[in-house]
Amino acid sequence: MSTFGALVNGKIVATDKKHPVINPSTEEVIADFYVANEEALNIAVKAANIAQSQWCNTDYDTRKKLLLEIAEIVSNNKNELAKLLTMEQGKPFVEAVGEIDMSIAALHHYSEQRLDSESLVETDNLKVEKHYTPYGVVAGIIPWNFPFAIAISKLAPALITGNSVILKPAPTTPLSTMRLGALIAQIVPPGLVQILGDDGSVGEKLVSHPDVHKISFTGSTPTGKKVMRSAASHLKRLNLELGGNDPAIVLADADVAVSAATIATIAFLNSGQVCTAIKRVYVHNDVYDEFCDTVVGVVNQFVQGDGLDPASTHGPVQNLSQYEKLVSLLTDAKQSGRVLLGGEVPNQNGYFISPTVIADLDDSSPLVSEEQFGPILPILRFDDEDEVIQRANSSAYGLTASIWSSDIELARQIARQIDAGTVWINKHLDLNFDYPMSPCKESGIGVELGDEGLKQFAQLHVVNG
Ligand code: NAD
């Protein structure tokens, strides 16, 4: 069994503590890794500050070159990284390859980004200019649903804007990210990118370390609140990309066949473990039964199994605690809802829950009101547009939403009234590196992607005189 080391100050290092990684498809331990202890963390933070003091003086061409070299290494090792990703996360191998491809595309995208200074006033005796100065050391804290892509989505903007970065993967999915550390150790200046293994004891220490300057956190809302408290002691700059309970609203005039098939596909992507996936569907009474039948027809085709089996279209849930939460939500929902498909917890190894479609639940059911983050989709009825807007907005979350209708103007009007950072029309999960995403309410703080997202990695600095 392999033991994965942390990347600290340019070297792959061992520590006094190891932690196992379990394959969620088999429940077998597949590898372990060294957990960053206090000493490793302190060395990493010191090295990150030294590296950053030099990196911030490099020009954009130097930074671009490094991102493209990392992209090339990732590309040359795509199969190995994707296999590790499938084994630790559970997703089908083709989706793991897709995640690595998306990461390569992100590295290419950010390699072209610039935060140039801007002039506000320029006269003979006055210049007022905006400059974007790197914060220093960025801590990137990563969840377990897209561990590789989210790691890169922090590394790339941090480096191009002149920061150094310390990545901390989730305890259950560190392998592909730690392997990346070993692959890039020789080409990255020591301390500029570091990757720390964590058994659950490292995140809080990293966030509260006085010499870490900016926190880029992706994870659940409850943990995001803890991170905000830890960051408060030094008033650190903070991005929180948190949970969602994203509604889709299907109006009576929607193309039912297309909307149902698309929504079914997207809601169950990565076995429902996508922050911006559709988590509850509101369907107009006039088309409710037809919509449900089509969703069931699509979901019934899914083949659940080990992600390394080419026949599998859907993998397990990533970890035991998420599995237990879903079993509890499912047990509760079966009491009051109508199970249209699935509803079983297969008696086999692995954290598998059958893809499940449930109709006619009340909005107060925990499966509807909470973020399920798994392969169980509630479909709810509505009659009136004002009523459905109010129901969609009745959540503490506000990440994304979608409106499905053949009347685009009406859909746009409804979209403007939904509390979500992004609302799609007749589509969902249309992500684009150039389109900013800014969560509402308890789904987070700050912006990712677009110019606004890049600016979150730099201090705005005005020189006036
Ligand atoms: P989590 O909150 O349990 O963990 C996220 C990360 O935070 C992990 O690396 C974890 O080790 C670390 N962590 C835990 N306690 C910490 C602390 N006190 N201080 C600092 N770090 C700490 O989330 P998860 O279960 O790994 O991921 C699933 C959640 O992430 C879901 O709620 C999902 O919606 C959300 N998510 C959001 C986005 C987004 O862009 N909005 C993207 C992906 C996932």
Boltz pocket constraint, residues with backbone or C-beta under 6 A from the ligand:
constraints:
  - pocket:
      binder: B
      contacts: [[A, 141], [A, 142], [A, 143], [A, 144], [A, 145], [A, 146], [A, 168], [A, 169], [A, 170], [A, 171], [A, 198], [A, 200], [A, 202], [A, 203], [A, 204], [A, 205], [A, 207], [A, 218], [A, 219], [A, 220], [A, 221], [A, 222], [A, 223], [A, 224], [A, 226], [A, 227], [A, 230], [A, 241], [A, 242], [A, 243], [A, 244], [A, 274], [A, 275], [A, 276], [A, 371], [A, 373], [A, 399], [A, 443], [A, 444]]
      max_distance: 6.0
